[in-house]
Amino acid sequence: SAAPALSAAVASATTVAALEDSTLAIGADTPPALLRRRLLAYDRQRDLLPLLFEFSRQPLSWGVGAPLEYDFEALEGAIAGRLLAGKRPLALQIRHYLYAGEARARGSLAALHGVLPQAAMLPASLVEAVRTELDTREHVIRLLGLLEEAMRFVVAV
């Protein structure tokens, strides 16, 4: 009785390994062209309408009208085959993300000061120009994110 259980476990492990091998790992740095080839992209004009004609059934008898019917099972199979051809499961890899303000809390500013000399104060004209550019909360948040990303890069290099 141990042999069937062992063979079932081996078969299960083989299936899991095969799925892991066929899974494509993607992340924020995955090229958009690769994503477009791997993701499902459904377009009704391109994917459904040509198949509707192919899987429709309507008798064409002279002078006799008949209702238009569809082979929905075959239509579903054809759409799935067209959309899923060459597709593999995706594994989304999410890297650690430092949230806003985390750079200061983690001491990244001190590390940056050790790598790159810092000016104590910016010139007044530059401060005013920055204030003019950062007129909305969204602009400020976007700038802080870019600055923290730049700090992580400079400190890491």
DSSP file with accessible surface (Angstrom, degrees, kcal/mol):
  #  RESIDUE AA STRUCTURE BP1 BP2  ACC     N-H-->O    O-->H-N    N-H-->O    O-->H-N    TCO  KAPPA ALPHA  PHI   PSI    X-CA   Y-CA   Z-CA
    1    1 A S     >        0   0  147      0, 0.0     4,-1.1     0, 0.0     5,-0.1   0.000 360.0 360.0 360.0 -19.9    0.0    0.0    0.0
    2    2 A A  H  >  +     0   0   76      1,-0.2     4,-2.5     2,-0.2     5,-0.2   0.828 360.0  62.8 -74.2 -30.4    3.0    2.3    0.4
    3    3 A A  H  > S+     0   0   72      2,-0.2     4,-2.7     1,-0.2     5,-0.2   0.932 103.2  45.7 -63.5 -46.5    4.0    1.9   -3.3
    4    4 A P  H  > S+     0   0   81      0, 0.0     4,-2.3     0, 0.0    -1,-0.2   0.916 114.3  49.6 -63.5 -36.8    0.8    3.5   -4.7
    5    5 A A  H  X S+     0   0   65     -4,-1.1     4,-2.2     2,-0.2    -2,-0.2   0.910 112.2  48.1 -66.6 -40.2    1.1    6.3   -2.2
    6    6 A L  H  X S+     0   0  119     -4,-2.5     4,-2.6     2,-0.2     5,-0.2   0.931 112.0  48.3 -65.5 -43.3    4.7    6.9   -3.1
    7    7 A S  H  X S+     0   0   74     -4,-2.7     4,-2.4     1,-0.2    -2,-0.2   0.885 111.2  51.3 -66.7 -34.5    4.0    6.9   -6.8
    8    8 A A  H  X S+     0   0   61     -4,-2.3     4,-2.4    -5,-0.2    -1,-0.2   0.911 110.7  48.5 -66.9 -39.8    1.1    9.3   -6.3
    9    9 A A  H  X S+     0   0   58     -4,-2.2     4,-2.6     2,-0.2    -2,-0.2   0.912 112.2  48.3 -66.0 -42.0    3.4   11.6   -4.3
   10   10 A V  H  X S+     0   0   82     -4,-2.6     4,-2.6     2,-0.2    -2,-0.2   0.926 112.1  49.4 -64.0 -42.6    6.1   11.4   -7.0
   11   11 A A  H  X S+     0   0   53     -4,-2.4     4,-2.3     1,-0.2    -2,-0.2   0.919 111.8  48.8 -62.9 -40.8    3.5   12.1   -9.7
   12   12 A S  H  X S+     0   0   70     -4,-2.4     4,-2.4     2,-0.2    -2,-0.2   0.926 111.9  48.2 -65.1 -44.1    2.2   15.1   -7.8
   13   13 A A  H  X S+     0   0   60     -4,-2.6     4,-2.5     1,-0.2    -2,-0.2   0.892 111.0  51.5 -64.0 -37.9    5.7   16.5   -7.3
   14   14 A T  H  X S+     0   0   87     -4,-2.6     4,-2.4     2,-0.2    -1,-0.2   0.914 109.8  49.5 -64.6 -41.7    6.4   16.0  -11.0
   15   15 A T  H  X S+     0   0   85     -4,-2.3     4,-2.3     2,-0.2    -2,-0.2   0.930 111.7  48.1 -63.2 -44.5    3.2   17.9  -11.9
   16   16 A V  H  X S+     0   0   69     -4,-2.4     4,-2.5     1,-0.2    -2,-0.2   0.930 112.3  49.4 -63.3 -42.6    4.1   20.8   -9.5
   17   17 A A  H  X S+     0   0   43     -4,-2.5     4,-2.3     1,-0.2    -1,-0.2   0.911 110.3  50.9 -63.3 -40.0    7.7   20.9  -11.0
   18   18 A A  H  X S+     0   0   56     -4,-2.4     4,-1.8     1,-0.2    -1,-0.2   0.907 110.8  48.8 -64.9 -39.8    6.3   21.0  -14.5
   19   19 A L  H  X S+     0   0   94     -4,-2.3     4,-0.8     1,-0.2    -2,-0.2   0.913 111.1  49.9 -65.8 -40.4    4.0   23.8  -13.6
   20   20 A E  H  < S+     0   0  134     -4,-2.5     3,-0.4     1,-0.2    -2,-0.2   0.883 110.5  50.4 -65.7 -37.2    6.8   25.8  -12.0
   21   21 A D  H  < S+     0   0  134     -4,-2.3    -1,-0.2     1,-0.2    -2,-0.2   0.856 112.4  46.7 -67.1 -33.6    9.0   25.2  -15.1
   22   22 A S  H  < S+     0   0   39     -4,-1.8     2,-0.3    -5,-0.2    -1,-0.2   0.556  91.4 100.9 -87.5  -6.1    6.2   26.5  -17.4
   23   23 A T     <  -     0   0   41     -4,-0.8     2,-0.5    -3,-0.4    67,-0.2  -0.632  66.9-141.2 -81.9 133.8    5.4   29.5  -15.3
   24   24 A L  E     -a   90   0A  27     65,-2.8    67,-3.0    -2,-0.3     2,-0.5  -0.837  11.3-140.6 -95.9 124.0    6.9   32.8  -16.5
   25   25 A A  E     -a   91   0A  50     -2,-0.5     2,-0.3    65,-0.2    67,-0.2  -0.736  26.1-179.8 -85.7 126.6    8.2   35.1  -13.7
   26   26 A I  E     +a   92   0A  19     65,-2.6    67,-3.3    -2,-0.5     2,-0.2  -0.911   7.1 163.4-125.7 155.0    7.4   38.7  -14.4
   27   27 A G    >   -     0   0   14     -2,-0.3     3,-1.7    65,-0.2    67,-0.1  -0.829  57.6 -70.3-150.2-169.4    8.1   41.9  -12.4
   28   28 A A  T 3  S+     0   0   98     65,-0.4    66,-0.1     1,-0.3    64,-0.0   0.769 128.4  54.2 -65.1 -23.5    8.2   45.7  -12.8
   29   29 A D  T 3  S+     0   0  147      2,-0.1    -1,-0.3     3,-0.0    -3,-0.0   0.392  77.3 120.3 -94.2   5.7   11.3   45.4  -15.0
   30   30 A T  S <  S-     0   0   20     -3,-1.7    -4,-0.1     1,-0.1     5,-0.1  -0.514  75.2-106.9 -68.9 130.3    9.7   42.9  -17.5
   31   31 A P    >>  -     0   0   75      0, 0.0     4,-1.8     0, 0.0     3,-0.5  -0.329  20.3-130.2 -60.1 136.0    9.7   44.4  -21.0
   32   32 A P  H 3> S+     0   0   79      0, 0.0     4,-2.5     0, 0.0     5,-0.2   0.845 106.2  59.6 -57.0 -33.9    6.2   45.5  -22.1
   33   33 A A  H 3> S+     0   0   45      1,-0.2     4,-1.5     2,-0.2     5,-0.1   0.909 105.5  48.4 -63.7 -39.3    6.6   43.7  -25.5
   34   34 A L  H <> S+     0   0   39     -3,-0.5     4,-1.5     1,-0.2    -1,-0.2   0.917 110.5  51.5 -66.4 -40.5    7.1   40.4  -23.6
   35   35 A L  H  X S+     0   0   44     -4,-1.8     4,-2.5     1,-0.2     3,-0.2   0.913 106.5  53.8 -62.3 -42.6    4.1   41.1  -21.5
   36   36 A R  H  < S+     0   0  170     -4,-2.5    -1,-0.2     1,-0.2    -2,-0.2   0.864 110.2  47.7 -61.8 -34.6    1.9   41.8  -24.5
   37   37 A R  H  < S+     0   0  155     -4,-1.5    -1,-0.2    -5,-0.2    -2,-0.2   0.797 118.2  40.9 -74.2 -27.9    2.9   38.4  -26.0
   38   38 A R  H  < S+     0   0   66     -4,-1.5    50,-0.3    -3,-0.2    -2,-0.2   0.707 100.6  78.3 -95.2 -24.3    2.2   36.6  -22.7
   39   39 A L  S  < S-     0   0   79     -4,-2.5     2,-0.3    -5,-0.2     0, 0.0  -0.556  88.2-102.7 -87.6 153.9   -1.0   38.2  -21.5
   40   40 A L        -     0   0  102     -2,-0.2     2,-0.5    44,-0.0    -1,-0.1  -0.587  35.7-171.9 -72.9 131.6   -4.5   37.5  -22.9
   41   41 A A        -     0   0   59     -2,-0.3     2,-0.5    42,-0.2    -1,-0.0  -0.925   3.4-169.1-129.3 104.2   -5.6   40.2  -25.2
   42   42 A Y        +     0   0  119     -2,-0.5     2,-0.4     4,-0.0    -2,-0.0  -0.816   9.3 176.4 -99.4 129.9   -9.3   39.8  -26.3
   43   43 A D     >> -     0   0   72     -2,-0.5     4,-3.6     1,-0.1     5,-0.6  -0.985  22.7-149.8-131.1 120.8  -10.7   41.9  -29.1
   44   44 A R  I  >>S+     0   0  158     -2,-0.4     5,-2.1     1,-0.2     4,-1.4   0.900  97.6  50.3 -58.9 -42.0  -14.3   41.2  -30.1
   45   45 A Q  I  45S+     0   0  132      1,-0.2    -1,-0.2     3,-0.2    -2,-0.0   0.906 121.8  32.6 -63.0 -41.7  -13.7   42.3  -33.7
   46   46 A R  I  45S+     0   0  126      3,-0.1    -2,-0.2     1,-0.1    -1,-0.2   0.865 130.1  30.1 -84.0 -39.4  -10.6   40.1  -34.1
   47   47 A D  I  <5S+     0   0    4     -4,-3.6     4,-0.2     3,-0.1    -3,-0.2   0.782 126.7  27.5 -98.4 -31.0  -11.4   37.1  -31.8
   48   48 A L  I  X<S+     0   0   35     -4,-1.4     4,-2.1    -5,-0.6     3,-0.4   0.892 108.6  58.0-101.0 -50.3  -15.2   36.7  -31.8
   49   49 A L  H  ><S+     0   0   71     -5,-2.1     4,-1.5     1,-0.2     5,-0.2   0.887 105.9  48.4 -58.7 -44.0  -16.8   37.9  -35.0
   50   50 A P  H  > S+     0   0   65      0, 0.0     4,-1.5     0, 0.0    -1,-0.2   0.902 114.0  48.8 -62.9 -33.8  -14.9   35.7  -37.5
   51   51 A L  H  > S+     0   0    6     -3,-0.4     4,-2.4    -4,-0.2    -2,-0.2   0.813 101.6  63.0 -75.6 -29.3  -15.7   32.7  -35.3
   52   52 A L  H  < S+     0   0   40     -4,-2.1    -1,-0.2     1,-0.2     4,-0.2   0.930 106.1  45.5 -59.0 -44.0  -19.4   33.5  -35.1
   53   53 A F  H >< S+     0   0  173     -4,-1.5     3,-1.1     1,-0.2    -1,-0.2   0.925 112.7  51.2 -64.2 -41.8  -19.7   33.1  -38.8
   54   54 A E  H 3< S+     0   0  127     -4,-1.5    -2,-0.2     1,-0.2    -1,-0.2   0.864 116.4  38.9 -65.4 -35.4  -17.7   29.9  -38.8
   55   55 A F  T 3< S+     0   0   41     -4,-2.4    16,-2.4     2,-0.0     2,-0.2   0.141  91.2 111.9-106.5  21.2  -19.8   28.3  -36.0
   56   56 A S  E <   -B   70   0B  37     -3,-1.1     2,-0.4    14,-0.2    14,-0.3  -0.638  49.2-157.7 -91.3 152.1  -23.2   29.5  -37.1
   57   57 A R  E     +B   69   0B 124     12,-3.7    12,-2.7    -2,-0.2    -2,-0.0  -0.980  25.4 148.1-132.5 121.2  -25.9   27.2  -38.5
   58   58 A Q        -     0   0   92     -2,-0.4    10,-0.1    10,-0.2     2,-0.1  -0.897  43.1-124.3-152.0 119.0  -28.7   28.4  -40.6
   59   59 A P        -     0   0   79      0, 0.0     2,-0.5     0, 0.0     7,-0.2  -0.393  15.8-149.6 -63.7 139.0  -30.4   26.3  -43.4
   60   60 A L        +     0   0  161     -2,-0.1     2,-0.3     5,-0.1     5,-0.1  -0.516  34.3 156.3-110.0  62.8  -30.3   28.1  -46.7
   61   61 A S    >   -     0   0   71     -2,-0.5     3,-1.7     3,-0.4     2,-0.2  -0.708  51.4-100.8 -88.7 141.6  -33.5   26.8  -48.3
   62   62 A W  T 3  S-     0   0  251     -2,-0.3    -1,-0.1     1,-0.3     3,-0.1  -0.379 101.5  -3.4 -65.2 123.4  -35.0   28.9  -51.0
   63   63 A G  T 3  S+     0   0   77     -2,-0.2     2,-0.5     1,-0.2    -1,-0.3   0.517 109.1 106.4  77.7   3.1  -38.0   30.9  -49.7
   64   64 A V    <   -     0   0   91     -3,-1.7    -3,-0.4    -5,-0.0     2,-0.3  -0.964  57.0-151.9-119.4 120.6  -37.8   29.3  -46.2
   65   65 A G        -     0   0   78     -2,-0.5    -5,-0.1    -5,-0.1    -3,-0.0  -0.676  16.0-176.9 -87.8 141.9  -36.5   31.4  -43.3
   66   66 A A        -     0   0   23     -2,-0.3    -2,-0.0    -7,-0.2     2,-0.0  -0.989  31.1 -99.0-137.1 148.5  -34.9   29.6  -40.5
   67   67 A P        -     0   0   96      0, 0.0     2,-0.4     0, 0.0   -10,-0.0  -0.338  37.8-113.8 -67.6 148.8  -33.5   30.9  -37.2
   68   68 A L        -     0   0   80    -10,-0.1     2,-0.3   -12,-0.0   -10,-0.2  -0.693  39.3-175.3 -83.2 127.9  -29.8   31.4  -36.9
   69   69 A E  E     -B   57   0B 102    -12,-2.7   -12,-3.7    -2,-0.4     2,-0.3  -0.869  11.1-147.9-123.3 160.2  -28.2   29.0  -34.4
   70   70 A Y  E     -B   56   0B  68     -2,-0.3     2,-1.3   -14,-0.3   -14,-0.2  -0.949  20.3-128.9-128.7 147.7  -24.7   28.7  -33.1
   71   71 A D     >  -     0   0   57    -16,-2.4     4,-2.5    -2,-0.3     5,-0.2  -0.753  33.0-179.8 -90.9  88.2  -22.5   25.8  -31.9
   72   72 A F  H  > S+     0   0  136     -2,-1.3     4,-2.8     1,-0.2     5,-0.2   0.833  74.1  55.1 -65.9 -35.0  -21.6   27.4  -28.6
   73   73 A E  H  > S+     0   0  165      2,-0.2     4,-2.3     1,-0.2    -1,-0.2   0.948 113.1  41.5 -62.5 -47.9  -19.4   24.5  -27.4
   74   74 A A  H  > S+     0   0   29      2,-0.2     4,-2.5     1,-0.2    -2,-0.2   0.892 114.5  53.0 -66.9 -37.6  -17.2   24.6  -30.5
   75   75 A L  H  X S+     0   0   10     -4,-2.5     4,-2.5     2,-0.2     5,-0.2   0.936 109.6  48.1 -62.5 -45.2  -17.2   28.4  -30.4
   76   76 A E  H  X S+     0   0  140     -4,-2.8     4,-2.6     1,-0.2     5,-0.2   0.924 112.1  49.5 -61.5 -44.1  -16.0   28.5  -26.8
   77   77 A G  H  X S+     0   0   47     -4,-2.3     4,-2.6    -5,-0.2    -1,-0.2   0.902 111.4  49.0 -62.5 -40.1  -13.3   25.9  -27.6
   78   78 A A  H  X S+     0   0   30     -4,-2.5     4,-2.4     2,-0.2    -2,-0.2   0.911 112.2  47.5 -68.3 -41.5  -12.1   27.9  -30.6
   79   79 A I  H  X S+     0   0   32     -4,-2.5     4,-2.8     2,-0.2     5,-0.3   0.941 114.0  47.5 -64.6 -45.3  -12.0   31.2  -28.6
   80   80 A A  H  X S+     0   0   40     -4,-2.6     4,-2.7    -5,-0.2    -2,-0.2   0.923 112.6  49.4 -61.8 -43.8  -10.1   29.5  -25.8
   81   81 A G  H  X S+     0   0   45     -4,-2.6     4,-0.9    -5,-0.2    -1,-0.2   0.908 113.6  45.9 -62.1 -40.2   -7.7   27.9  -28.2
   82   82 A R  H  < S+     0   0  111     -4,-2.4    -2,-0.2     1,-0.2    -1,-0.2   0.926 118.9  40.4 -69.5 -43.0   -7.0   31.2  -30.0
   83   83 A L  H  < S+     0   0   31     -4,-2.8    -2,-0.2     1,-0.2    -1,-0.2   0.846 119.8  43.0 -76.4 -33.7   -6.6   33.2  -26.8
   84   84 A L  H >< S+     0   0   98     -4,-2.7     3,-2.2    -5,-0.3    -1,-0.2   0.531  79.5 124.9 -93.2  -4.2   -4.6   30.6  -24.8
   85   85 A A  T 3< S-     0   0   65     -4,-0.9     3,-0.1     1,-0.3    -4,-0.0  -0.347  88.8  -1.3 -60.9 123.1   -2.3   29.5  -27.6
   86   86 A G  T 3  S+     0   0   62      1,-0.3     2,-0.3    -2,-0.1    -1,-0.3   0.542 101.3 133.0  76.5   6.5    1.3   29.9  -26.4
   87   87 A K    <   -     0   0   67     -3,-2.2    -1,-0.3     3,-0.0   -49,-0.1  -0.661  33.2-172.4 -92.6 146.3    0.3   31.3  -23.1
   88   88 A R        -     0   0   92    -50,-0.3   -65,-0.1    -2,-0.3    -3,-0.0  -0.923  36.4 -85.8-128.0 159.3    1.8   30.1  -19.8
   89   89 A P        -     0   0   69      0, 0.0   -65,-2.8     0, 0.0     2,-0.4  -0.291  45.2-134.6 -61.4 149.7    0.9   30.9  -16.2
   90   90 A L  E     -a   24   0A  60    -67,-0.2     2,-0.6   -65,-0.0   -65,-0.2  -0.871  10.0-156.0-109.1 142.4    2.5   34.0  -14.8
   91   91 A A  E     -a   25   0A  40    -67,-3.0   -65,-2.6    -2,-0.4     2,-0.5  -0.969  17.6-144.7-115.7 112.1    4.2   34.4  -11.5
   92   92 A L  E     -a   26   0A 119     -2,-0.6     2,-0.6   -67,-0.2   -65,-0.2  -0.665   9.7-157.1 -81.2 122.9    4.3   38.0  -10.4
   93   93 A Q        -     0   0  129    -67,-3.3     2,-0.6    -2,-0.5   -65,-0.4  -0.907   6.3-166.1-103.8 117.6    7.4   38.9   -8.5
   94   94 A I        -     0   0  142     -2,-0.6     2,-0.1   -67,-0.1     3,-0.1  -0.907  10.4-147.3-107.2 118.4    7.0   42.0   -6.3
   95   95 A R        -     0   0  145     -2,-0.6     2,-0.1     1,-0.1   -68,-0.0  -0.388  37.1 -80.0 -79.0 163.0   10.2   43.5   -5.0
   96   96 A H        -     0   0  121     -2,-0.1     2,-0.5     1,-0.1    -1,-0.1  -0.408  49.9-154.0 -62.2 132.8   10.4   45.1   -1.6
   97   97 A Y        -     0   0  114     -2,-0.1     2,-0.6    -3,-0.1    -1,-0.1  -0.940   8.0-141.0-115.9 126.8    9.0   48.6   -1.9
   98   98 A L        -     0   0   10     -2,-0.5     3,-0.1     1,-0.0     2,-0.1  -0.776  25.6-138.3 -84.3 124.4   10.1   51.4    0.4
   99   99 A Y    >   -     0   0  156     -2,-0.6     3,-2.5     1,-0.2     4,-0.4  -0.361  37.9 -67.8 -81.3 164.0    7.1   53.5    1.3
  100  100 A A  T 3  S+     0   0   82      1,-0.3    -1,-0.2     2,-0.1    45,-0.1  -0.209 123.0  14.3 -53.5 133.1    7.0   57.2    1.4
  101  101 A G  T 3> S+     0   0   42     -3,-0.1     4,-1.7    43,-0.1    -1,-0.3   0.308  93.8 109.3  85.0 -10.0    9.1   58.5    4.3
  102  102 A E  H <>  +     0   0   42     -3,-2.5     4,-2.3     1,-0.2     6,-0.3   0.805  68.0  64.7 -70.6 -26.8   10.8   55.2    4.9
  103  103 A A  H  4>S+     0   0    1     -4,-0.4     5,-2.6     2,-0.2     6,-0.7   0.936 106.1  43.1 -62.0 -42.8   14.1   56.5    3.6
  104  104 A R  H >45S+     0   0  190      1,-0.2     3,-1.2     3,-0.2    -1,-0.2   0.934 113.9  51.1 -68.5 -42.5   14.4   59.0    6.5
  105  105 A A  H 3<5S+     0   0   86     -4,-1.7    -1,-0.2     1,-0.3    -2,-0.2   0.836 111.1  48.5 -65.3 -32.5   13.3   56.4    9.0
  106  106 A R  T 3<5S-     0   0  141     -4,-2.3    -1,-0.3    -5,-0.1    -2,-0.2   0.445 117.1-108.8 -88.7  -1.2   15.8   53.8    7.8
  107  107 A G  T <>5S+     0   0   35     -3,-1.2     4,-2.0    -4,-0.4    -3,-0.2   0.689  74.0 138.1  84.8  17.0   18.7   56.2    7.9
  108  108 A S  H  >< +     0   0   23     -5,-2.6     4,-2.6    -6,-0.3    -4,-0.2   0.835  69.1  58.6 -66.3 -29.3   19.1   56.5    4.1
  109  109 A L  H  > S+     0   0   72     -6,-0.7     4,-2.3     2,-0.2    -1,-0.2   0.923 106.9  46.8 -66.6 -40.0   19.6   60.3    4.4
  110  110 A A  H  > S+     0   0   73      2,-0.2     4,-1.7     1,-0.2    -2,-0.2   0.914 112.9  49.6 -66.2 -40.5   22.7   59.7    6.6
  111  111 A A  H  X S+     0   0   42     -4,-2.0     4,-1.2     1,-0.2    -2,-0.2   0.905 110.4  50.6 -64.6 -38.8   24.0   57.1    4.2
  112  112 A L  H >X S+     0   0   15     -4,-2.6     4,-3.4     1,-0.2     3,-0.5   0.917 107.0  54.1 -64.6 -41.3   23.5   59.4    1.3
  113  113 A H  H 3< S+     0   0  114     -4,-2.3    -1,-0.2     1,-0.2    -2,-0.2   0.862 106.5  53.2 -62.0 -33.3   25.4   62.2    3.2
  114  114 A G  H 3< S+     0   0   68     -4,-1.7    -1,-0.2     1,-0.2    -2,-0.2   0.791 118.3  35.2 -71.2 -28.1   28.3   59.7    3.6
  115  115 A V  H << S+     0   0   85     -4,-1.2    -2,-0.2    -3,-0.5    -1,-0.2   0.832 127.6  28.5 -92.7 -37.6   28.4   59.0   -0.2
  116  116 A L  S  < S-     0   0   85     -4,-3.4    -1,-0.3    -5,-0.2    39,-0.0  -0.984  84.9-117.8-132.7 120.4   27.5   62.4   -1.6
  117  117 A P        -     0   0  117      0, 0.0     2,-0.4     0, 0.0    -3,-0.1  -0.308  32.9-146.8 -58.5 140.9   28.2   65.8    0.1
  118  118 A Q        -     0   0   93     -5,-0.1     2,-0.3     2,-0.0     3,-0.0  -0.884   7.9-127.3-114.1 142.8   25.0   67.7    0.8
  119  119 A A        -     0   0   80     -2,-0.4     3,-0.1     1,-0.1     0, 0.0  -0.683  15.0-139.5 -83.3 140.1   24.3   71.4    0.8
  120  120 A A  S    S+     0   0  105     -2,-0.3     2,-0.4     1,-0.2    -1,-0.1   0.909  84.3  12.3 -67.4 -41.7   22.8   72.7    4.1
  121  121 A M  S    S-     0   0  152     -3,-0.0    -1,-0.2     0, 0.0     3,-0.1  -0.993  73.3-128.5-138.2 144.5   20.4   75.1    2.3
  122  122 A L        -     0   0   90     -2,-0.4     5,-0.0     1,-0.1    -2,-0.0  -0.580  43.9 -89.9 -83.2 153.9   19.3   75.6   -1.3
  123  123 A P     >  -     0   0   83      0, 0.0     4,-2.2     0, 0.0     3,-0.4  -0.310  37.7-116.9 -60.0 147.6   19.5   79.0   -2.9
  124  124 A A  H  > S+     0   0   85      1,-0.2     4,-2.4     2,-0.2     5,-0.2   0.859 113.7  55.3 -58.1 -38.2   16.3   81.0   -2.4
  125  125 A S  H  > S+     0   0   95      1,-0.2     4,-2.1     2,-0.2    -1,-0.2   0.897 108.9  47.7 -65.4 -36.9   15.6   81.1   -6.2
  126  126 A L  H  > S+     0   0   81     -3,-0.4     4,-2.5     2,-0.2    -2,-0.2   0.907 110.1  52.3 -70.0 -39.7   15.8   77.3   -6.4
  127  127 A V  H  X S+     0   0   37     -4,-2.2     4,-2.4     1,-0.2    -2,-0.2   0.929 111.2  47.5 -60.8 -43.4   13.5   76.9   -3.4
  128  128 A E  H  X S+     0   0  105     -4,-2.4     4,-2.1     2,-0.2    -1,-0.2   0.900 110.5  51.5 -66.3 -39.8   10.9   79.2   -5.0
  129  129 A A  H  X S+     0   0   49     -4,-2.1     4,-2.2     2,-0.2    -1,-0.2   0.913 110.5  49.0 -63.9 -40.1   11.1   77.4   -8.4
  130  130 A V  H  X S+     0   0   57     -4,-2.5     4,-2.4     1,-0.2    -2,-0.2   0.923 110.2  51.1 -65.5 -43.2   10.6   74.0   -6.6
  131  131 A R  H  < S+     0   0  167     -4,-2.4    -1,-0.2     1,-0.2    -2,-0.2   0.889 109.9  50.5 -61.1 -38.0    7.5   75.4   -4.7
  132  132 A T  H  < S+     0   0   89     -4,-2.1     3,-0.3     1,-0.2    -1,-0.2   0.920 113.0  45.4 -66.6 -41.6    6.1   76.7   -8.0
  133  133 A E  H  < S+     0   0  142     -4,-2.2     2,-1.4     1,-0.2     3,-0.3   0.847 106.6  60.4 -69.7 -35.3    6.5   73.3   -9.7
  134  134 A L     <  +     0   0   44     -4,-2.4    -1,-0.2     1,-0.2     6,-0.1  -0.448  63.2 140.8 -94.6  65.4    5.1   71.4   -6.7
  135  135 A D        +     0   0  114     -2,-1.4     2,-0.3    -3,-0.3    -1,-0.2   0.612  59.6  47.4 -86.6 -11.2    1.7   73.0   -6.7
  136  136 A T  S  > S-     0   0   52     -3,-0.3     4,-1.8     1,-0.1     5,-0.1  -0.902  82.1-118.6-128.2 159.4   -0.3   69.9   -6.0
  137  137 A R  H  > S+     0   0  185     -2,-0.3     4,-2.7     1,-0.2     5,-0.2   0.874 114.5  57.7 -60.7 -37.7    0.0   67.1   -3.4
  138  138 A E  H  > S+     0   0  124      1,-0.2     4,-2.5     2,-0.2    -1,-0.2   0.901 105.1  50.0 -62.2 -40.2    0.3   64.5   -6.3
  139  139 A H  H  > S+     0   0   67      2,-0.2     4,-2.5     1,-0.2    -1,-0.2   0.909 111.4  49.0 -64.5 -40.9    3.4   66.4   -7.6
  140  140 A V  H  X S+     0   0   56     -4,-1.8     4,-2.7     2,-0.2     5,-0.2   0.940 112.3  47.5 -64.4 -45.7    5.0   66.4   -4.1
  141  141 A I  H  X S+     0   0   82     -4,-2.7     4,-2.2     1,-0.2    -2,-0.2   0.922 112.5  49.5 -62.8 -42.5    4.3   62.7   -3.6
  142  142 A R  H  X S+     0   0  154     -4,-2.5     4,-2.3    -5,-0.2    -1,-0.2   0.930 111.9  48.4 -63.3 -43.3    5.7   61.9   -7.1
  143  143 A L  H  X S+     0   0   59     -4,-2.5     4,-2.9     1,-0.2     5,-0.2   0.931 110.3  51.0 -63.4 -44.7    8.9   64.0   -6.4
  144  144 A L  H  X S+     0   0   82     -4,-2.7     4,-2.6     1,-0.2     5,-0.2   0.910 109.9  50.6 -60.7 -39.9    9.4   62.3   -3.0
  145  145 A G  H  X S+     0   0   30     -4,-2.2     4,-2.2    -5,-0.2    -1,-0.2   0.926 111.9  46.8 -62.6 -44.2    9.1   58.9   -4.6
  146  146 A L  H  X S+     0   0  112     -4,-2.3     4,-2.6     2,-0.2    -2,-0.2   0.907 112.6  50.1 -64.7 -41.2   11.7   59.8   -7.3
  147  147 A L  H  X S+     0   0   89     -4,-2.9     4,-2.6     2,-0.2    -2,-0.2   0.918 110.9  48.3 -63.9 -43.8   14.0   61.3   -4.7
  148  148 A E  H  X S+     0   0   20     -4,-2.6     4,-2.3    -5,-0.2    -2,-0.2   0.909 112.1  49.6 -64.8 -38.5   13.9   58.2   -2.5
  149  149 A E  H  X S+     0   0   79     -4,-2.2     4,-2.1    -5,-0.2    -2,-0.2   0.926 111.8  48.6 -64.5 -42.0   14.5   55.9   -5.5
  150  150 A A  H  X S+     0   0   49     -4,-2.6     4,-2.9     1,-0.2     5,-0.2   0.909 110.1  52.2 -64.7 -39.5   17.5   58.1   -6.5
  151  151 A M  H  X S+     0   0   23     -4,-2.6     4,-2.7     1,-0.2     5,-0.3   0.931 108.4  50.1 -62.6 -44.4   18.8   58.0   -3.0
  152  152 A R  H  X S+     0   0   53     -4,-2.3     4,-2.0     1,-0.2    -1,-0.2   0.912 112.9  47.8 -60.6 -39.6   18.6   54.2   -2.9
  153  153 A F  H  X S+     0   0  138     -4,-2.1     4,-1.9     2,-0.2    -2,-0.2   0.952 113.0  46.1 -66.7 -48.5   20.4   54.0   -6.2
  154  154 A V  H  < S+     0   0   46     -4,-2.9    -2,-0.2     1,-0.2    -1,-0.2   0.918 115.0  47.0 -63.7 -41.5   23.2   56.4   -5.2
  155  155 A V  H  < S+     0   0   52     -4,-2.7    -1,-0.2    -5,-0.2    -2,-0.2   0.893 112.3  50.6 -67.9 -36.0   23.7   54.7   -1.8
  156  156 A A  H  <        0   0   87     -4,-2.0    -1,-0.2    -5,-0.3    -2,-0.2   0.826 360.0 360.0 -71.8 -31.1   23.8   51.2   -3.4
  157  157 A V     <        0   0  130     -4,-1.9    -3,-0.1    -5,-0.1    -2,-0.1   0.789 360.0 360.0 -83.9 360.0   26.3   52.2   -6.1
